[in-house]
Amino acid sequence: MNKDDIILAHKSFIFPAVFHYFKEPLLVTRAKDQYVWDADGNQYLDFFGGIVTVSVGHCNDEVNAKVHKQMDTLQHVSTVFANAPQAELAAKLATLTPGRALTKSFFTNSGTEANETAVLTARCYTGSTEMIALRHAYHGRSSLMMTATAQSQWRLGPVHPGFVHAPNAYCYRCPFGLEYPSCELKCAHDVEEVVRTTTSGRIAGMIAEPIQGVGGFITPPPEYFGIVARIVRNYGGVFISDEVQTAWGRTGGKWFGIEQWGVTPDIITSAKGLANGAPVGVTIARAEIADALKGVTISTFGGNPIAATAAKAVLDYIEEHRLRDNVTSVGAYLREALLALKEKHPVIGDIRGMGLLQAIEFVEDRRSKKPAAPLTLAVMEAARENRIMIGRGGLYGNVARLSPPMNISTSDVDEFARRLDASITAAVAKFKTQAV
C-alpha cells in the first residue's frame, strides 16, 4: 500500500469513531529513539510518545533484543499455564510498589482492562458497589470505564449505575472559584460531602489519576490525595490510583505518581509506558484485597510472554540507566523552557505537570481564561509543519500535552522549545490575519 492507499483504507474499513490528529492524517512509517518519520521521509522530534507510552525511546535496542529472543522461544500460552516472563515481572513489580505493600498482580492488555479489574476487585473486597471518581477524569473506553470517565465527549452510548463524580483539583479553573492555598483544599474535603449526599455512605472505593491525563495533565496540590484517601477509607472504601500515564518514573524520582503525594494506595493500575508500546495492563493490589476476587478467571493475552518480557526489560532499563533521575532534571529544564514561553506568549494561560509530563493551556486572554480550542488546533498544525509531535487534551480541547521519552536530553528540550516557539508564533499570526 502507498500513502494514499493506506489513508483510503482507514476511511473505508475502520470505524469512523477512530479519529486522527490533523486535517490531513499523519502517516507514520518508522521511529527510533526520540524521532519519528512520516511517509514522505520527514523527521519529527517526538514529544508525545504515542500518548505517554514510549517511555525509553522508540525501538529501544536493549529492550528489543530481549523481546526478539523471547519471540523465538515462547510467544503465547495464556494464563492457564505458568511461564517465567510473567512470574519474573510480577515479582519485580512487588519490589517497586509504594511501601512494598502491594504485592499481587493481575495482567491484562490495556489500561481500560486494568481499571475494570481494579473496580471489580474493590467491589468484591468491600461488598459495596458504589464508586467515586473525579470530574475531568478519563479511565478507559469500555462501557464501565466510560461511566467512570467524566468528560462527555469520551462517554459513548449507555453507561452503568454505580459511579458518582467529585470536583477535581483543577486549580487554574477552581470549581469553587477559590485560590490555593487560601482555599484550604475545599475540593479535597468536598469528597466527603459527595459520599454523604450521593451514595449510601458505604462505598467500594475511589479511582483517581494522580495527574489527569486526557483531562489536560491537571495536577493537584501536595496535600490533596492525603485528604482524599483518608476520607475514602473512613467510609469503608479502597483507594485506587490510576497510574496508566503517571507510573514508571514519568513524574520524576519515584516509580509511581501517587508517591509524589506521599500516599500508599490500596490498588494501583497501569499500562502504556510499562512495555514501551507492547500491549500490557496490570492491576496491583494488597494481598488481602487481591484475595477477595474469589473464583477463577483468565486473560487470554494477559501476561503474554512477549509483553511481559518487554515490560521487565523496560523496568530494568529505567533502573540501570537512572531514568527517574533524568526525568527529574530534564523535566525541570523543560518546565523552565515552557515558563519562558509563557512569558513571551500571552495566549499561554497555564503551565502545569510534573517531570516529563507537562501541559500548556491556551487561552484567548489571561484575564478571562477563555479556552482557545481553535488556536490549540492551529498550534498543533504548526507544530507538525515544524516537525515536532505533541498531544492535545483537556475538557475544552485547549491543552497541549507533552510526554517525551524519559531518556531525552536537555539538547532535545532546547530544540523542541525553539520549534514550539515558532509554532505558537505562527498559529497566533494566522489568527490575527483571519481576524483582520
C-alpha positions in Angstrom: 0.0 0.0 0.0 1.2 3.5 -0.8 0.3 6.5 1.3 -3.0 7.3 -0.4 -4.0 3.6 -0.3 -3.4 3.5 3.5 -5.4 6.6 4.2 -8.2 5.4 2.0 -8.3 2.1 3.7 -8.5 3.8 7.1 -11.5 5.7 5.9 -13.2 2.7 4.2 -12.6 -0.2 6.6 -12.0 1.2 10.1 -14.8 2.5 12.5 -15.2 6.3 11.9 -15.0 6.8 15.6 -11.3 6.2 15.2 -10.0 9.8 14.8 -6.7 11.2 13.7 -4.8 14.4 14.7 -4.5 17.0 11.9 -6.7 17.9 8.9 -4.6 15.5 6.8 -3.8 12.3 8.7 -0.1 12.0 9.6 1.1 8.6 8.3 3.9 7.4 10.5 6.2 4.8 8.9 9.1 4.3 11.3 10.6 5.5 14.5 13.9 5.4 16.5 14.8 6.8 19.9 13.2 10.3 20.2 12.4 10.6 16.4 9.5 9.6 14.1 9.4 9.6 10.3 6.4 10.0 8.1 5.6 8.5 4.7 7.3 11.5 3.0 10.5 11.0 4.8 10.1 13.9 7.2 11.7 13.5 10.6 9.8 14.6 13.8 11.0 15.2 17.3 8.5 13.2 19.3 7.4 14.9 22.5 4.2 12.9 22.9 5.5 9.3 22.8 2.3 7.7 21.5 0.2 9.1 24.3 2.7 8.7 27.2 3.7 5.2 26.0 7.2 5.4 24.5 9.0 5.5 27.8 12.5 4.6 26.9 12.7 5.7 23.2 11.2 4.2 20.1 12.6 0.7 19.2 14.9 0.7 22.1 17.8 -1.6 21.3 18.2 -3.2 24.7 14.5 -3.8 25.2 14.0 -5.1 21.7 16.9 -7.6 21.9 15.2 -9.3 24.9 11.9 -9.2 23.1 13.3 -10.8 19.9 14.9 -13.5 22.0 11.6 -14.2 23.7 9.7 -14.3 20.4 12.0 -17.1 19.2 11.5 -19.0 22.5 7.8 -18.8 23.6 5.2 -16.4 22.2 1.9 -17.4 23.9 0.5 -19.9 26.4 -2.4 -17.9 28.1 -2.8 -17.5 31.9 -3.8 -21.2 32.4 -0.1 -22.1 32.1 2.6 -20.7 34.2 5.5 -19.0 32.4 8.7 -17.4 33.6 8.3 -13.9 32.0 5.0 -13.3 33.8 6.3 -14.6 37.1 9.5 -12.5 36.9 7.6 -9.4 36.0 5.1 -9.9 38.9 8.0 -10.4 41.3 9.7 -7.3 40.1 6.6 -5.2 40.5 6.2 -6.3 44.1 9.5 -4.7 44.9 8.6 -1.4 43.4 5.2 -0.5 44.8 4.9 2.2 47.5 6.0 0.8 50.8 6.3 -2.6 49.2 2.7 -3.0 50.3 1.1 -4.0 47.0 2.4 -7.5 46.1 -0.2 -9.3 43.9 -0.6 -8.5 40.2 -3.2 -9.4 37.5 -2.1 -8.8 33.9 -4.3 -7.7 31.1 -3.9 -5.9 27.7 -4.7 -2.3 28.4 -5.3 0.4 31.0 -9.0 0.0 30.4 -8.9 -3.7 31.5 -6.6 -2.9 34.4 -9.1 -0.3 35.7 -12.0 -2.7 35.2 -10.2 -5.3 37.2 -9.4 -2.8 40.0 -13.1 -1.7 40.3 -14.3 -5.3 40.3 -11.7 -6.2 43.0 -12.7 -3.3 45.1 -16.3 -4.2 44.9 -15.6 -7.8 45.8 -13.4 -6.8 48.8 -15.8 -4.3 50.3 -19.1 -5.8 49.4 -20.3 -2.5 48.1 -20.8 -1.4 44.5 -20.7 2.4 44.8 -17.6 4.2 43.4 -16.3 7.7 43.4 -14.4 9.2 40.5 -13.3 12.7 39.7 -14.6 15.2 37.2 -12.5 15.6 34.1 -11.2 12.0 34.6 -10.5 9.5 31.8 -10.3 5.8 32.8 -10.8 3.9 29.5 -13.0 3.1 26.6 -15.1 0.1 27.9 -18.7 0.8 28.9 -17.9 0.6 32.6 -14.8 2.8 32.3 -16.7 5.4 30.2 -19.0 5.5 33.2 -16.1 6.3 35.4 -14.9 8.9 32.9 -16.1 12.4 33.4 -15.8 14.1 30.0 -18.9 14.0 27.8 -17.0 13.5 24.5 -15.5 10.3 25.8 -18.8 8.8 27.1 -20.3 7.0 24.2 -23.5 5.0 24.4 -25.2 3.7 27.6 -23.4 4.0 30.9 -23.7 2.0 34.1 -25.0 2.9 37.5 -22.7 2.9 40.5 -20.4 5.9 39.9 -20.6 9.5 41.2 -18.1 12.2 40.4 -16.5 14.6 42.8 -15.0 18.0 41.8 -11.4 17.7 40.8 -8.4 19.8 41.9 -8.2 22.0 38.8 -6.5 24.9 40.4 -6.3 27.0 37.3 -10.1 26.8 36.9 -11.1 26.0 40.5 -14.7 24.6 40.6 -15.3 26.6 43.7 -13.8 29.9 42.5 -11.1 29.8 45.1 -7.3 30.0 45.1 -4.7 27.7 46.6 -3.6 27.7 49.4 -6.2 30.0 50.9 -8.9 27.6 49.6 -7.9 25.2 52.4 -8.3 22.3 49.9 -12.1 22.6 49.6 -12.1 20.3 46.6 -10.4 17.5 48.6 -12.7 17.9 51.6 -15.7 18.1 49.4 -15.2 14.4 48.6 -16.8 13.6 52.0 -19.8 15.7 51.0 -20.1 13.8 47.8 -20.0 10.5 49.7 -22.6 11.7 52.2 -25.0 13.2 49.7 -24.8 11.0 46.6 -24.0 7.5 48.0 -25.3 5.2 50.7 -22.3 6.2 52.8 -20.7 2.8 52.4 -18.6 2.9 49.3 -16.4 0.4 47.4 -13.8 3.0 46.8 -12.5 5.8 44.7 -10.5 5.7 41.4 -8.3 8.7 40.6 -5.4 9.6 38.3 -2.6 11.3 40.3 -2.3 13.7 37.3 -5.4 13.7 35.0 -4.1 12.7 31.5 -6.8 13.3 29.0 -8.1 16.0 31.3 -5.0 18.0 30.4 -2.4 17.0 33.0 -4.4 18.6 35.8 -2.0 18.3 38.8 -3.5 18.6 42.4 -1.8 20.4 45.3 0.6 18.4 47.6 -2.0 17.9 50.3 -4.8 16.7 48.1 -4.5 12.9 47.9 -3.7 12.5 51.5 -7.0 14.1 52.5 -9.0 12.2 49.8 -7.6 8.8 50.6 -8.3 9.3 54.3 -12.0 10.2 53.5 -12.4 7.2 51.2 -11.1 4.8 53.8 -13.2 6.3 56.6 -16.2 5.3 54.6 -15.1 1.8 54.0 -13.6 2.2 50.5 -10.3 1.4 48.9 -8.2 4.0 47.1 -7.3 3.1 43.5 -4.5 5.0 41.9 -4.9 5.0 38.1 -1.3 5.1 37.0 -1.8 4.4 33.3 0.0 7.6 32.5 1.9 8.5 35.6 3.9 5.4 36.6 7.4 4.1 35.9 9.2 7.3 36.8 7.3 9.6 34.5 6.8 12.2 37.2 10.5 12.1 38.3 12.3 10.4 41.2 9.5 8.0 42.2 8.3 4.8 40.4 4.6 5.9 40.8 3.0 9.2 40.5 0.9 8.9 43.7 4.2 8.7 45.7 4.7 12.4 44.9 1.7 13.0 47.3 3.1 10.7 50.0 0.1 8.3 49.7 0.2 4.5 49.5 -2.9 3.4 47.6 -4.7 0.0 48.1 -4.7 -0.8 44.3 -2.6 0.6 41.5 -3.4 0.2 37.8 -1.0 0.9 34.9 -0.3 0.2 31.2 1.1 2.4 28.4 4.8 3.1 29.2 5.3 -0.1 31.1 6.2 -2.0 28.0 7.3 0.9 25.7 4.5 0.2 23.3 3.8 -3.5 23.7 0.2 -4.1 24.8 0.1 -4.7 28.6 -2.0 -3.7 31.5 -1.6 -4.5 35.2 -3.6 -4.3 38.4 -1.5 -4.5 41.5 -3.2 -4.8 44.9 -2.5 -5.5 48.5 -2.6 -9.3 49.1 -5.8 -9.3 51.1 -7.6 -7.3 48.5 -6.5 -9.4 45.7 -7.6 -12.5 47.6 -11.2 -11.1 47.6 -11.5 -11.8 43.9 -12.9 -15.3 44.5 -13.5 -18.0 41.9 -11.5 -18.3 38.7 -10.7 -16.0 35.8 -8.5 -16.0 32.8 -7.0 -13.4 30.5 -6.0 -15.0 27.2 -3.4 -12.4 26.4 -2.8 -11.0 29.9 0.8 -11.6 31.0 1.7 -12.7 27.5 5.4 -13.8 27.5 6.4 -11.3 24.9 4.6 -8.3 26.5 5.9 -9.4 30.0 9.4 -9.7 28.7 9.1 -6.2 27.2 7.8 -4.8 30.5 10.5 -6.4 32.6 13.1 -5.1 30.1 11.7 -1.6 30.3 11.8 -1.6 34.1 15.4 -2.9 34.1 16.4 -0.2 31.6 14.8 2.6 33.6 16.7 1.3 36.7 20.1 0.7 35.1 20.1 4.0 33.2 18.8 6.0 36.2 16.0 7.4 34.1 13.9 8.5 37.1 16.7 10.9 37.9 16.9 12.0 34.3 13.2 12.8 34.4 13.7 14.9 37.4 16.5 17.0 35.9 15.4 17.2 32.3 11.8 17.6 33.4 12.8 20.7 35.4 14.7 22.0 32.4 11.6 21.5 30.2 9.4 23.3 32.7 11.7 26.3 32.8 11.6 26.4 29.0 7.8 26.3 29.0 7.6 29.0 31.6 9.8 31.2 29.4 7.4 30.6 26.5 4.5 31.6 28.8 6.3 34.9 29.5 6.6 35.5 25.7 3.1 34.4 24.6 0.0 35.9 26.3 -2.1 33.0 24.8 -0.5 30.6 27.3 -2.6 30.7 30.4 -1.1 27.9 32.5 1.9 25.6 32.6 1.5 22.5 34.8 2.5 18.9 35.3 5.4 17.0 36.8 8.6 15.6 35.5 8.3 14.7 31.8 4.5 15.1 31.9 3.9 18.8 31.2 0.9 20.7 29.8 0.3 24.1 28.2 -3.2 25.5 28.5 -4.0 28.0 25.7 -6.5 30.8 26.3 -7.8 33.8 24.4 -6.6 36.1 27.1 -5.3 35.5 30.6 -7.9 37.7 32.3 -11.0 35.9 31.1 -9.2 32.5 30.8 -11.5 31.7 27.9 -10.3 28.4 26.4 -8.7 28.8 23.0 -9.5 25.5 21.3 -9.2 26.7 17.7 -5.9 28.3 18.5 -4.7 25.0 20.0 -5.6 23.2 16.8 -3.6 25.8 14.9 -0.7 25.2 17.2 -0.9 21.5 16.5 -0.9 22.0 12.8 2.0 24.5 13.0 3.9 22.0 15.2 3.5 19.4 12.5 5.0 21.8 10.0 7.9 22.5 12.4 8.4 18.7 12.7 7.5 18.2 16.4 4.9 15.9 17.8 2.7 17.0 20.7 -0.6 15.8 22.1 -3.9 17.6 22.9 -6.3 17.2 25.7 -8.5 19.0 28.3 -12.2 19.1 28.6 -12.2 22.2 26.4 -9.7 20.9 23.9 -7.2 23.7 24.6 -4.3 21.9 26.3 -1.1 20.8 24.6 0.3 17.7 26.3 4.0 16.9 26.3 5.3 13.4 27.3 8.6 12.7 25.5 10.6 9.6 26.1 12.2 9.6 29.6 15.7 9.3 28.2 15.7 12.6 26.3 18.4 15.2 26.9 18.4 19.0 27.6 19.6 19.5 24.0 16.4 17.8 22.8 14.4 20.2 25.0 16.3 23.2 23.5 15.4 22.1 20.0 11.8 21.3 20.9 11.3 24.7 22.7 12.7 26.5 19.6 10.3 24.7 17.3 7.4 25.1 19.7 8.0 28.8 20.0 7.9 29.1 16.2 4.7 27.1 16.1 2.9 29.2 18.6 4.1 32.4 16.9 2.8 31.1 13.5 -0.5 30.0 15.0 -1.1 33.4 16.7 -0.2 35.2 13.5 -2.6 33.1 11.5 -5.5 34.0 13.8 -4.6 37.7 13.8 -4.7 37.6 10.0 -8.1 35.9 10.0 -9.4 38.4 12.4 -8.5 41.3 10.1 
